[in-house]
Amino acid sequence: MSFSESNLISAREACAGARQYAELRVSGGMLFWLATEPEDGFVSLWRYDGRRSERLNTGNSIRSRLNGYGGGAYAVTPESVCWVSEDQCLWSMNLESRQRQLLVRDPDSTWGGLTPDPLRPRWIAVREKRGEQDLVAVDFLGRLTVLDDQFDFYGAPAICPDGQQIAWTGWFSPHMPWDQSWVCLAELESSGKPVKVAKAEPPGGGSVQQPQFVAQSLWVVSDHGDWWQPYRVVRQEGELHWLPALSSNTDHANAPWQLGEKHACPLPGGGWARVRYRQGIGELWLEQKGEIRQVASAYTDFRDLVVSGDDLYCVARRPDLSDTILRLNLFAGQQAQPLFSAPVALGGNSCVWPESIVLPSGGEHPRALQGFLYLPEQPVEKPPLILIAHGGPTSAAYATFNPQAQFWCQRGFAVAEVNYTGSTGFGREFRQALAGQWGEADVADMFRMKDALSDAGLVDPNRVFVQGRSSGGYTALMSAIQPEQRLSGLASLYGVTDPLTLKAATHRFESGYLDWLLGEPGPKGHRWQARTPARLARQIVCPALFFQGGRDRVVVPEQTLSMVKALKETGQYAELVWFDEEEHGFRTLESQAKVLDTLWQFYSGLARRKR
């Protein structure tokens, strides 16, 4: 490896990035959104009136902790806004007087999926309290009414514009929302009570998400036809029927880890704006007056679609830009215009654009495999490779700005992010194929990508590292247990090390997920033991680096501590970097920069030794 230190971005710069935008909402002709500050992870609420933007003084950071991943952390009407504070209290603010009001303080509750009622002075929300979820209404004085409690879990609800109907999704343990879920449609009495509730799962079973109304018509996204596609759901004689819209064989949404995501919105005058995912790339399509056209093709991912007047707004991303709030005039034929975005620091270097790599199906591989490859611009030799397994595992890698990949490319490393079996964005069959195969199918795909890049002469097969966060850390550990692969090192960031122990300790949302991923554990968990890294420590022969937060409730700290202990007892090199105050996913800039700096010291030393 050869590089100049003078213009490299530092670990702090690579982790700082810029503000992250989420949860766009429109009310009273104004645009609202949440912005996460890169320095400290503080989440603030902003408003734009068409001329200027301002930060609203909520007095505290906004964050939903529902299910551990949140979503739907605030809702807004023309007169007021309601939000979930960091400590899981419900607050509201009068937008004219700016006076704040504490609505609910309950240390046993978490909240998400906040939705305004357009007809009644109340907010609709999903609440979890003492291990049970329900759909509730909270009036402007903080009084609470339970609307539905028949499901174990709930998605964000939707209310029709005239306030006469409500719809929501729900699912039962041990299923996850992208596995098997239901939709409910009900009328609302003048008091706001749901009546004539009709419930249905997708035909033949499947996942349904993102309910929303166009006038009195309910629309959802369902994958019972293998892809998450739009359907209109109608009530006939008390039963729900599914009417498909014309659409492509692509996913029109992501796995619903968070509540309240919006990958589609109706357009004024009829039609839709919809997001499609094709080989890991997000596309924005407009359906207007019988015509379908792709817009904003310079961007590669789109979230939180909303319309105000003649303008479509969304959070857009691309490989060379941080989060951007994009505005597109729907009728004037204008190009998409960035409304708010922040510059990115690359130390004077150009941005390395990710190349989409697709390995076709055939032979021993029943499914195609896709990933993104970042290569140093001017390597003087075959670069060492960092294989990255995304988390989830029902998540995905996207072709969006990745400053840490730029960090590695500037230092002579190649980076490959692999959308292994089970990733979202490639249809239901691909996603469901991970059932019972976690630790095997994903690991095989990681090495399939590594072998393809090595055979093409793009990377050095003798200097390969594997890295992952959360469930990706489990994939990294299971990859290192394959001794014939000769990895140079592995890094696990709050990764799963003992599924059976994790099943007993993790939060309720994912408590049944491991059975789906690994199959039933069997008596005393013997079926899982062959895929438990903590029990297979002797088979890991490469150096290992671990990062763990002391307040992690998803992958509890004992997981990482026991794994490091097991490796050290076998005489293997294992290093642990500990953060007392961090949770699942490190939020502070100092923690993130320390992770990257430590990884750089770890990888660079091993890469020089292997050369």
NORPEHU-V994754 format. One record per run of one state. SS is the DSSP state (2 for helix, 1 for strand, 0 for the rest). FROM is the first residue (numbers start at 1). LEN is the number of residues. Records with the same first field share a line. If there is no record, write none. Layout:
SS = FROM-LEN  FROM-LEN
This chain:
0 = 1-10  17-3  28-2  37-6  49-4  57-5  63-3  69-5  77-3  86-4  95-5  105-4  117-5  130-2  140-4  149-4  155-3  160-5  172-10  189-5  202-6  215-2  223-6  237-2  245-6  252-12  267-5  279-2  289-2  296-5  309-2  319-2  330-7  342-13  360-2  363-2  366-3  375-8  390-13  411-3  420-8  433-8  456-3  470-1  481-2  486-3  494-5  506-2  511-2  519-4  526-3  532-1  536-1  540-3  550-7  570-4  580-9  611-1
2 = 11-6  66-3  403-8  428-5  441-15  471-10  483-3  499-7  508-3  513-6  523-3  529-3  533-3  537-3  557-13  589-22
1 = 20-8  30-7  43-6  53-4  62-1  74-3  80-6  90-5  100-5  109-8  122-8  132-8  144-5  153-2  158-2  165-7  182-7  194-8  208-7  217-6  229-8  239-6  251-1  264-3  272-7  281-8  291-5  301-8  311-8  321-9  337-5  355-5  362-1  365-1  369-6  383-7  414-6  459-11  489-5  543-7  574-6
